[in-house]
Amino acid sequence: MRQHPVECLGGTRIQLVFRDRESSVLLSGEATLEHIAVALNEISKHVFERPLAVYVTMDRPDS
């Protein structure tokens, strides 16, 4: 499996890992769990292969 360094782009990222490729979706920094669930639902309508892993990295507000 190819490995790519994780980029710090800010915002919330959904990364789907398939057997032969990866796909990422970048959401705004204000994304909530509800936004992530809606995005995953939309993604599932367009993806026919089951991903091996789904990683969600949420941006946290500055303290």
Secondary structure, DSSP 8 states (H G I E B T S, - for coil): ----------SEEEEEE-SS-EEEEEE-TT--HHHHHHHHHHHHHH--S--SEEEEE------
